[in-house]
Amino acid sequence: METNRTTYTARGFDISNILVDGIGIPQVDSYNYNNSDADSYFYDRVEIVKGADALTNALGDPGATINYIRKRPTKEFQANAGVSYGSWDTQRYEADISGSLTQDGRVRGRLVGYEKVGDSYLDRYSEEKNGFQGILEADVTDTTNVSAGYSKTRQYANGSQWGALPLVNSKGEPLSYSRNYNYAPSWTYYDWEIDNYFANIEQKLWGDWKLRLGYNLKKSDVKDKMLYLSGFPSASDNTSGISLYPEIYNQKFKETTANADIQGTFNLLGQQHEANIGYNWSKYSAQSVYSYGSSLGVITTDLPSWTPEEPTWGDFTYADSEERTMKSVYGATRIHLGEDLKFILGANYTEIDTLEYKKNKVSPYAGITYNFTPEYTGYMSYTSIFRPQTVIDLSTKQTAVPVEGESYELGVKSAWLDGALTGNIAIFRTDEDNFALNPLWDPLYNKYSSPIGTIRSQGVEVGLTGKLTDNLDLVFGFSTFSLKNMETGERGRPNIPTQTLNVLASYTIPQIPKLKVGASIKWQDDIHDTSYSTVKQDAYALLNVMASYDLNEHVLFQVNGNNLTNEKYLTGLSGGQGYYGAPANYTVAVKFKY
């Protein structure tokens, strides 16, 4: 979207369920997704569930759910550190230490920290990111495990964009810029600080039943000075036609979540079945104060040659607030009708209470799985969709009613080589009503506004992950789907690629077992934006490579090269705007472990 705001998509929908240890508040503002751009160093792994996850996460779009799993303390002592240097003087330092705090290992701790600084291929843009996370975990009894932690992250960006570059002139003719061009002046910045407190309790009950309790409090403080370009340069002189919106913002966000979950097995009619019952509660609040700077005058030169002076800032003159409380109760059971045939039935009842409306809905879920052979399992599933939104409906001039819909999926999952290699193929269809078809920033509301309609996504996904041989690892993914505006019959969201291919392979050279080489290819088909005039990004592919060498059991050297073909491409298109992705670049790193 911009230099400091990211939106992930799957199956044509924005991914709004971005969780940590299974807990989180689904985002309802498409321009707010992943603002803080989570750093992966805090996490042991990232789990991605494709399709609508309405059973335990009733809200969110049906594309996918991203779940970051935190690093947890270990009984055995371990320590890791790393240093890297890359293009544009980018430097990164990281450390991770974990182990027992008592002789019997019942109390454990882990401390993780990182620092990243550097410039960018974009003019005037630089960034500093740092953070630390500490977790304590204790086996209070043989059946009770308790953990608690705190993390602090900071992200400071200078020369940060709000919006992007206009890609057409007033006649709709395409404009082109140098890849490093950044319209944001040096006085712009985007600073974000997050304090995160979390705690979990896991209690073993009777048999294999267990109770899990979770709590998470996330406080964010955002301060920024930004400049937004609205409109398009004149076709005659590339100057007039641009409206300037300098704005200063102070924002505070607070997200509180709590959940309780009981799961286990029970016997019925000679078979053992599984059950899961849970409750989620969350509250989100946001307070913003902002003001517009003094007029910056008229652009009197072509856009790439223009650098505005900082305006005069007055007192904060505007204020916004938002509050949203969500409660949901869910239950599910997996019924074993035989050794190979299973039914999954469940439902999620959710209430949403905002400053503007109060809504509730029951979201049913049903599925069936069948083991054709020990290697192949087929499945079918159905779920309903319910998601609030804050976008303005252009037909009513009011906040749009929640999105509702249904999702169907049919597929086969497989495992070979004793589980070392897994594969899947899925056919899916999703229908959503009250969908924001083309959200664009609207200064009148200081929010995004959009026409509302019905959209359908249907397609096929294929994946393969694991070891092809003892030395060759492969990750393969291909997706193709259509996204249709059901009211007009036209392609929906044409700025989202409908075909993507991702291939990642690494190979350990048998003659030099300490040396590993790898490569990845990411390809997507063409996209276009018709918000004001047609802007197109042709299909493109990015080639990345890596090589690593284990000097000994404690030290590893690694080098990465990205975009080796130096492809020039637009990272995305929205509202007739976009900016170019990074050119060819490199990183060298040294990693230590003990």
Phi, psi and omega in degrees: 000305182213190180290333187232013176226133188236140173236125174265146179229154174207135179057025177092359182243147173294140177273109183258343176271094176243105191248163172232121185052037177079006182239138177173168177251113179303134179286144178242359177251116184298335181273001185251356185299131171052037179305321185277355172049073188308135177273130187289349186291339177286348195241146179283324181196169177236124179257136179236122176253114179283148179089173181291129181251062188279355184288308178251347177232084188295334184262161176112163182282160187276007182292306183187167172237131177256126182234110176276126180257117183295150168295136181245156179299148179247153177288319179279142178292136174210149180216139179222149177209160180204150176225136178219155178219140182211189181306150179061034175059034179280125181235144179219138179228136182211152180210148184211120180228138186209152177164180181282145177255353175230159184296326182277357177076008182283340176241128185227158179216158178211136179231128184230138178209155179209159176216132178224130177223155177164166175268201186208165171292341178278137179304134171069357183270132174215162186211144171231130177229136173209161180185161173217157180217131177236135181226135171247139180223139183218139169271092184296318172224182178293344183241001185233123176241131181234137175220150178210151182199174180212141174224150177228126177231146179226141177220118181239121181236133176248147184069036187274140181274149168235105196083196183213202186276137172294131188257358175222159174267187186295341177265003182082010179279140184293145176248150179229145181229164170293152186296331184270359185292130178228117182288340185293127179285171185292341181278353177280148176206162179216103185247135186221126175235137183229130170249128184231121177246137183210153180207149180217146174231131174237120185240120174285134181255227179272147179058231177257017177281144178214153179247133177237131177239137181223148179218140180214131176234122182235121178244129182237139179234118185240132175227132180207154166239124188226163176226123180251132176260122179242138181098190186222144182300148177297139179292340184275323185225001180058025181241286185295166180104349179260124173263139185251132179235085172285136185214142176243133187231141163234123183228144175231129179240144176223124180235122179238129179225147175215144179213152175226138186214130176240130179216152180176195182238159176214157181256137179204129177055040175078006180236153175261129184238164179246150179218154182211126179229137183206169179219132176239139175225137178212151176221131180237133176221147180217134175234132182227138168235141184205166180206152176265141178284174178294161182300139178263005177080195185258138175292124184246010177219172179293152191305312182297340180266002188258130175227111185282148172284157179291134180285173173275128182259132175263193177291159175295127186244351181231154179214141176229152174217151179215142179214138183211125176244134180230137176229138178214143175239131182225155176210146181208152176218144175251110183265123179268109178270358179176186181293331186248340187252129181222143173249140174243122180233139179192173178204155179227119175261124185233137172244137178235127180234115179240179177291343185250334181199168175228124184226157174212157181198146170263124180250103179282158178219137176215143179206162177217138176232148178217127178274101178294316177217174175301339183263339188235131177232126176263154180210155170224146180211155176221140173209155176259165188233140179209118184212125175288164178209157181248000180295148178276127175282116184295338180281330182250347185062021179237167175300133183295146177290162183300149174288137174227150180184190181219151180222136180235145180213141178226131184197177177226133174245147184217159177215134180230170175053049180058036177087000181290337181230126180236151179217163178204153171221135184223139171247131186223157171213133180227132174243133177231130173261159180061035184272137177284106190286325183207074182291128178230148180296131183238104180301337180298321182256351189055034178214176172276143175233156186197150165292148184247139180198197180248137182228148179232132174242129176213141183180198185225141174233142178229135180219151178212127184218135173137204185258122173279324174219181178298335185251347187244120176251143184220139167234122182230135176213134177223137180223136173219132182205166173245146179233115189237134168284110188288344180274328181254342184080359181274167177296131177270145178046062183294350177275006176252128179296140180256356173224128178223148178225128177230125179228126178228124181226142174226145187223125174269120185287118185302322182287338178227077189297345177277352183255129176235137177235154181204165178207153176221148176232129175238120183235144172218153180281180186289153176228161175209160181233131182239026183301317180234316176206157186290123173240133187234140168243116180294162175303144180209164178228145176244132180248124177239149179224161176209160172211139178224152181219125177276104179297317173202191184289352182247341187232133178230135174255142180214143175229137179235138173237131184243145180051056185300331180275001178058042180296133174262120186210156175271131183292335180183168180229136177197129176060031182074015181236163176177171173214163190275147176283174186290144173286188178305136181207169185219162172216136172243142186217151171236128182239137181242141177216149180219000000 
